[in-house]
Amino acid sequence: MDNARFVDQLATGCRALGVSVAEDVGPRLYRLMGELLKWNAKVNLTAITAPEEVLEKHFLDSLAVLPEVTGAATLLDLGAGAGFPGLPLKLALPSLGVTLVDAVGKKVAFIKAAAASLGMQGVRGLHARAEGKPEAEGIPLAEVLIARAFMDLPDWLALAPGYVAPGGRVVAMLGKAQSDAELTARAAERQLRVVSARAYRLPFSGAERQVAVFAKE
């Protein structure tokens, strides 16, 4: 997949998701894909390696939550893996300060190398295991805390609030949609409230997704 086709497919996918990104984001994501696939040949970062799938299942899946993140000053991506959703969100929102945390050192090394290669300012890769003690772990609190397929929702809502700055919010990127009643019940267990929830599909595969936003009561 060449740069022009990639940028065209990205634009088509963004339109289908109802999000928009600046013109420079497509070529920069294309470079990020090149770095990802180059590293992945030596280090196991992702099982998704077909360019069309990287575009949809990593990049568009990340950008789909732009409405939930836009307006925040800081983002903390826990269990970031190879940098998703944090790196694509940073490319789309250049002023966003992003910290990406993962317990696997090689994945954090990739995040740092990719950010440097793309000249990204205000990005920090952190090798740590999030276990609910941010100060001891050296993990900064953020206005928005996000995770994608990091752990089951009840476990995520038990862990997440400790990493959110006062007045901030917790964003959960989920697969199959959960009902409003389920989300409300899960939130109440942790003295949280549901701010918003929306279900959508990835534009090419039709895979189901849901993004839910929680805040402290």
Secondary structure as the mmCIF struct_conf table of DSSP 4:
data_model
#
loop_
_struct_conf.conf_type_id
_struct_conf.id
_struct_conf.beg_label_comp_id
_struct_conf.beg_label_asym_id
_struct_conf.beg_label_seq_id
_struct_conf.end_label_comp_id
_struct_conf.end_label_asym_id
_struct_conf.end_label_seq_id
HELX_RH_AL_P HELX_RH_AL_P1 ASN A 3 LEU A 17
TURN_TY1_P TURN_TY1_P1 GLY A 18 GLY A 18
TURN_TY1_P TURN_TY1_P2 GLU A 23 ASP A 24
HELX_RH_AL_P HELX_RH_AL_P2 VAL A 25 ASN A 40
TURN_TY1_P TURN_TY1_P3 ALA A 41 LYS A 42
BEND BEND1 VAL A 43 VAL A 43
BEND BEND2 ALA A 47 ALA A 47
BEND BEND3 ALA A 50 ALA A 50
HELX_RH_AL_P HELX_RH_AL_P3 PRO A 51 GLU A 53
HELX_RH_PI_P HELX_RH_PI_P1 VAL A 54 LEU A 60
HELX_RH_AL_P HELX_RH_AL_P4 ASP A 61 LEU A 63
TURN_TY1_P TURN_TY1_P4 ALA A 64 VAL A 65
HELX_RH_AL_P HELX_RH_AL_P5 LEU A 66 VAL A 69
TURN_TY1_P TURN_TY1_P5 THR A 70 GLY A 71
BEND BEND4 ALA A 73 ALA A 73
STRN STRN1 THR A 74 LEU A 78
TURN_TY1_P TURN_TY1_P6 GLY A 79 GLY A 79
TURN_TY1_P TURN_TY1_P7 GLY A 81 PRO A 85
HELX_RH_AL_P HELX_RH_AL_P6 GLY A 86 ALA A 92
BEND BEND5 LEU A 93 LEU A 93
TURN_TY1_P TURN_TY1_P8 PRO A 94 SER A 95
STRN STRN2 GLY A 97 ASP A 102
BEND BEND6 ALA A 103 ALA A 103
HELX_RH_AL_P HELX_RH_AL_P7 GLY A 105 SER A 117
TURN_TY1_P TURN_TY1_P9 LEU A 118 GLY A 119
BEND BEND7 GLN A 121 GLY A 122
STRN STRN3 VAL A 123 HIS A 127
BEND BEND8 GLU A 131 GLY A 132
HELX_RH_AL_P HELX_RH_AL_P8 PRO A 134 GLU A 137
TURN_TY1_P TURN_TY1_P10 GLY A 138 GLY A 138
HELX_LH_PP_P HELX_LH_PP_P1 ILE A 139 LEU A 141
STRN STRN4 ALA A 142 ARG A 148
BEND BEND9 ALA A 149 MET A 151
HELX_RH_AL_P HELX_RH_AL_P9 LEU A 153 LEU A 159
HELX_RH_3T_P HELX_RH_3T_P1 ALA A 160 TYR A 163
STRN STRN5 VAL A 164 LEU A 174
BEND BEND10 GLY A 175 LYS A 176
HELX_RH_AL_P HELX_RH_AL_P10 ASP A 180 GLU A 189
TURN_TY1_P TURN_TY1_P11 ARG A 190 GLN A 191
STRN STRN6 LEU A 192 ARG A 201
TURN_TY1_P TURN_TY1_P12 PRO A 203 SER A 205
STRN STRN7 GLU A 208 LYS A 216
#
